[in-house]
Amino acid sequence: MSTPTRTLDRLTASFESIELERLVSRAGLLARTDRKYLLPTSALPELFARIDQSTRVLEMDQQRSFRYRSRYFDTPDRDSFYTSGRSRRG
């Protein structure tokens, strides 16, 4: 049986790793934008096939998959979710 973590580990195996300290030192002066998407595990192989092979995967203590919890607050109509991806005029 394949779990999402096993699938992710298998798909990231072909990418070189980068340690946290090196990632932080290289990314310190870069602008960062995070986007989060929900998609079915079955969509991952096609997505990973399109990722540039020069992409690095964060690896800590020989692990590339990490669990975390987060709580998302929004309106019942998901206003924050829908407006976060739209550009804003300053």
C-alpha positions as CSV (number, residue, x, y, z in Angstrom):
1,M,0.0,0.0,0.0
2,S,1.4,3.4,-1.0
3,T,1.0,6.3,1.4
4,P,1.4,9.9,0.4
5,T,4.7,10.0,2.3
6,R,6.1,7.0,0.5
7,T,4.9,8.4,-2.8
8,L,6.6,11.8,-2.1
9,D,9.8,10.0,-1.0
10,R,9.9,8.0,-4.2
11,L,9.3,11.1,-6.4
12,T,11.9,13.2,-4.7
13,A,14.6,10.5,-4.8
14,S,15.9,11.6,-8.2
15,F,16.6,15.2,-7.0
16,E,19.8,16.2,-5.2
17,S,19.4,17.2,-1.6
18,I,20.3,20.5,0.2
19,E,20.9,20.8,3.9
20,L,19.0,23.4,5.9
21,E,22.0,25.6,6.7
22,R,23.0,25.8,3.1
23,L,19.5,26.5,2.0
24,V,19.2,29.4,4.5
25,S,22.6,30.9,3.5
26,R,21.6,30.8,-0.2
27,A,18.1,32.0,0.2
28,G,18.7,34.7,2.7
29,L,18.6,37.6,0.2
30,L,15.9,36.2,-2.0
31,A,12.3,37.3,-2.1
32,R,10.1,34.4,-1.1
33,T,6.5,33.7,-2.1
34,D,4.7,30.6,-0.7
35,R,1.7,29.1,-2.3
36,K,0.0,26.1,-1.0
37,Y,-2.2,23.8,-3.1
38,L,-4.3,20.8,-2.3
39,L,-4.2,18.1,-4.9
40,P,-4.7,14.3,-4.9
41,T,-1.7,12.1,-4.4
42,S,-2.4,10.6,-7.8
43,A,-1.5,14.0,-9.5
44,L,2.0,14.0,-8.0
45,P,3.8,11.9,-10.6
46,E,2.8,14.2,-13.5
47,L,3.7,17.3,-11.4
48,F,7.1,16.0,-10.4
49,A,7.9,15.0,-14.0
50,R,7.6,18.7,-14.9
51,I,10.0,20.0,-12.2
52,D,13.4,21.1,-13.4
53,Q,16.0,18.5,-12.4
54,S,18.2,21.2,-10.9
55,T,15.7,21.6,-8.1
56,R,17.0,20.6,-4.7
57,V,15.1,18.9,-1.9
58,L,15.5,19.9,1.7
59,E,16.9,16.9,3.6
60,M,17.4,16.9,7.4
61,D,18.5,13.8,9.4
62,Q,18.2,11.8,6.2
63,Q,14.5,12.7,5.8
64,R,12.9,14.5,3.0
65,S,9.3,14.3,4.2
66,F,8.1,16.2,7.3
67,R,4.8,16.4,9.0
68,Y,3.5,19.6,10.5
69,R,0.2,20.9,11.7
70,S,-1.3,24.2,10.7
71,R,-4.6,25.9,11.3
72,Y,-6.2,28.0,8.6
73,F,-8.6,30.7,9.5
74,D,-10.9,32.2,6.9
75,T,-14.5,33.3,6.3
76,P,-17.2,30.7,5.5
77,D,-16.9,31.8,1.8
78,R,-13.0,31.4,1.9
79,D,-12.4,35.0,1.1
80,S,-8.8,35.0,2.3
81,F,-8.0,31.9,0.2
82,Y,-9.5,33.3,-3.0
83,T,-8.0,36.8,-2.6
84,S,-4.5,35.6,-1.6
85,G,-3.7,34.5,-5.2
86,R,-4.9,37.7,-6.8
87,S,-2.5,40.6,-7.4
88,R,-3.1,43.7,-5.3
89,R,-2.6,47.2,-6.6
90,G,-0.5,49.3,-4.2
